[in-house]
Amino acid sequence: MQLPLMTSTAEQSFIDGLPYYPYCANDIGYGIKKMPREMAIKRRNIQHNPSCHVRAIAFDVDNPNGLYHWYDTGAPKPNYVTVNPDNGHSHLIYMLNVPVVTTEAGRAKPRFYLEAIERGLSDLLSADVGYVGLITKNPLHDAWDTYAPRTESYTLDELAEYVDLTLPKPIKRELDGLGRNNRLFDDLRFWTYKQVNNARDNMTFDHWLDVVIARAEKMNTFESPLSFPEVKATARSVAKWTWDKYTGTGDAKDRGACSKQIQLWGDSIDLSDRQRIGQQHTSQKRTESTENRIIAAVKHLISSGDRVSIRSVAKAAKLSNPTIQKYKHLLG
């Protein structure tokens, strides 16, 4: 069976769906960087989905017959197959005609439908379950042998016809691909429901965002962790939605800076003590927020392959150089 090579139409279709500033790399071992799309398409590896939705499902097939592996397994025709000419391993990309939103702004049903389809296709293809899915072999780069077996994009229902949607979720695989994003998304939002009301009383949104990002980083303990850009995108979505729209009570909301001390001391605490405790609480929160911003900035620089310095951290965290100097022990 002779597969069609990439055409100019297929190339342009792939380019049109890319993020405006995708992550990319020639050698992943040296880290990935964001670049304008017109520069990123010249790199060997490229981010194929924007952070807020999925329009391309990619699978890593570590099989020496990677070009035809999909056919041998009875999987649907990929839109793109990028093959490593040195070992035959490939990335298979399936394009969706309607992107699926992966943040809380979108509907949950399509998101979980897509997750089930991805899990089924991964099982059918015996794809690498450790593949994070942030970047793929760039079909436009001449380092790979690239083919375009199918021109038309897929609906979710079309892809679902090829897989068993009732497959159980083995412990090892339930957090692969979209599953990890969904688990982080759900765990994080439930945590923020308990915190956001108190946060509105005691910090700005920027401080709240830093706290949520730091918490998301702590929750990213999967066997194959999500990349920092994925974690940050999820955290930003959850932080913004809960800050702007959540009106529930969570669990035992802490009203005011000194409510816990009031509960312990009863009515004996006077106004001056309340003010002193409130000032101490505010100072502590400010310190914690600054530390969280610095830690998040350092992690972002490291994940991007950039140099960690007082100046670079100050720019990333949007803090002054003297402030970073004060917390330089956090720079590692």
N, C-alpha and C positions, 0 to 999 in steps of 0.2 A: 504493500500500500504506500503510495507516494503522497506525502503531506504537502499542502501548499506552503510556500515561503511567505514571509511578511510582505505585505503590499503597502503602498503609500497610504491607502485608506486605513488599513489596520494600524499603521504607525501613528497616524494623526488621531485616531480614535483613542489610542492609549494615552497619548500626550494630553488630549483635551480633558481627560478625567483625573490627571495628576493634581496633587496639591500645588498651590502657587509657590510655596517654599518647602519642597520635600526634603526629607533626610536622604542622604546619599553617601556613597563611599566607593572608592576603587578597591581598597583592601579593608574589609571589616575589622580585621585585627588591629588596625590603627584608629578605630572609632569611626563614628558617623557624624556628618555635619549637615546643617541646613544650608541650602543654596537656592537661588532663584531657579525656577523651573527650566529656563533655557540653558542654564549651566548644569543642572543636575542630570538632565537627560544624556549628558556625555559621560556619566560615571557608570561603572559596571553594575552597581547595585543601587536601587532607588525605592523610596517609599511610594507605595501604589495606592494607598487610601488616605484621605484627609483624616484628621484626628477625631472628627465628630460623626463620621458615617462610613459604611462599608459599601463599596461599589465593585470591588474585585476580591474574590476569594482565591488565595494562593496556597499551594501545597508543595512541600519539599519531598521529592521522591528520590531516595537513595538507592536506585536500582540501575545497574549498567545498561538496561534497556529502557531508560527513562523516556525516550521519544515515543515508544509505542506501549508503554506500561498501562496507560489509561485504557487502551483498546483491549489489551489482554485481560483486564479485570472487569470489563463490561461497564466502565464508567462513561459518563457523557463526554462528548468532544470538548476539549479545552478551547478557549479562545486564543490562548497563547501557550506555547511550549518552548521554554528556554533550556537548552541542553549544554552542559559542560562538555566540550569536545575531548577533554582529557580522561574523563571517567564515565561518561554517559549519564550521569545523574542530572535530574531536571527539576525545574519549577513549573507547575501547571497552574494557569490562571483562568478562572471562570468569571466573566463579567456579568453584572446584574443590570437589567434594564431600568430598575428603580433602586437607587441606593437605600440602604437600611440605616436609619439613624441609631447610633449606639449610646446616646446620652439620654438623660431623663426628659429632654424636650421631645423625644420620639415615643412611639407606642411600644409597649413591652412585647406584645404578641409577635410582630414581625422579627423583633430582635431574638427572641427565643426560638422562633421557627428557623431562622437562619443558623442559630447555634446548633440545632438538631441536624440540619442539613450538612453543615460543616463537619460535624462529628461523624455522620454517616458516610460522607465522601472520604474523609480521612481514613476511616476503617476500610472502606472499599479499596482505596488506593494503597493501603498499608503505608501511609505517609509518615514522615518523621514527626512524632508527637512533641518533640522538643522545639520545633520550629516556632518562633515567636510570632512571625507574620507581619512585622513592622516594615521590612524592606524585602524586595525580591530581586532575582536576577533581572537586570534591565533588558527587556526584549529589543531595545533599540541599539544595544551595544554590540559591536562586532566581536567581543570576547566570547559570546555564546552563539551557538547555532539555534536560530529562532524560526519557529513555524507558527502558522495561524490556521489551525484546522477548521475553525468556525468563525463566521463573520458576525452573526446575530448574537446579541446578548441574551441572557437567560432570565426567565421569571423564576421566582422561588418555587412555584408549583412544578415547573419543568424539571428543575434539579431534584426536587423531592421524589419524582417518579423513579429515580435510579437508586434510592437508598432506603434503608429501613429506619423510619423515624422512631420506632419503638425500642431501638437498641438501648440496653441499660447503660448507665453511666459508671463504668468501672472507676474505682478510686484513683487509679493512675491516670485516667484520661479525662475525667470529668472537668478538670480545670485547664484543658488544652485550649489554645486559640481563643475564640470568643468566650468560652466558659470562664476563663480567668478574668476577662474584662467584666463579665456579668457578676461574678462572685465579688470582685472588688467593688463594683458599682453598688451592689446591694448591701454588703457589709458596711461600706462607708456611709451610705445614706442613712442607714439605721443608727449609726453612731452619731451622725450630725443632728438627727432629730432630737437627741437627748441634750445636745450642747448648744444649739444655735440661739435659743432664746436668751440664755445667759451671755452668750457671745455678743449679741446685739447691745446688751446693757453695758458691756465692759471693754469693747474693742471696735476698731474700724473694720470695714469689709476687707481691706488689704491684709490686716492682721489675721482675720478669720480665714482668708484664703491660704495664708502661710501655714496656719495650724492644720487645716484640712489636708494640704499637700503633705505635710510632715506625717500626719496620721496615715495617709494613704501609703506612704513609703514604708511605714512600719507594718502595714497589712499585706504588703507585696512579698509574701513569704512562700510563694509557690515553688514547686520543684524546678520549674523553668520560669523565673520571675519576668514580669512585664518590664518593658523598657521604661526609662524615666519619662519620655514624652507621652507614652500611653497613660502612665500613672497620673501625670500632671493634668492631662486633658480630662480624665475622669474626675479628678479632684476639683478642677475648676468648674466643671458642669454641676457637680453635686453642691459645691460651696455656693455658687451663684443662685441656684434654684432654691435651696433651703433658706438662704439669707433673704431673698426677695419674696418667696411665696409660702414657706412653711408656717402654718399657724397652729399646729398641734402643741401639746404640752410636753411630749417626751416623757421621761421618767424623773420625777422629783426635781423639777427645775429649781436651780439655785438663784433666788431673787436677791440681787445686791451683793456687794463685795464682802460684807461682814455677816451674812445670814447664818453661816455655820457657827461663828463665834456667838451670835445672839442666841442661837438654839442652845449652846452650851452654858452661857452665862445668864440667860433669862433676861428679865427686865432691869437687872442691876447695871447693865452697861449704859453709860451716859453718852451724850452727844459728842464730846471731845474724843472719847474712845472710839466711837463709831467712825469719826472722821479720820483718826489715826490709822485704824485698821483698813479703812477704805483706801487711804493713800498708800499703805504698804501693799495692799492687794493690786492696786493699779500699777505700782512700780514693778512688782513681780511679773504681772501679765506683760508689761512692756518689755521686760528683760527676756521672758520666754519667747515672745513674738520675734524679737530681734534675733535671738539664737536660732529659732526655726527658719527665719528668712536666710540667715547665713548658711545653715546646714543644707537647706534646699538649693541654694545657689551653688555651693561646693559640689553637691551631687550632680547638678545639671552640667556644670563645667566638666566634671570627670566623665560623665556619660557621653558628652559631645567631643571628648578628646582634646579639650582646650586646657591651657595652663592655668593652674590655680595660683593666684597671687592676690595681694590686698586690693590692687586696682581692679582686676577682673571680677573678684567677688563683690566689690563695692558696686560695680556697674550692674552685675546680674541681680543683686539683691536690692538695688536702688537705695543704698545707704552711703554715707560719707566714708572716706578713707579713714579718718580718725576713729569712727565707730568700729570699722573692721579691725583696726589696729588694737582696739580695746578687747576684741573677742578673737584675736589671732590664734588662740589655742584651738579653735574649732576648725582651723584650716588644715589640720593634720600635719 
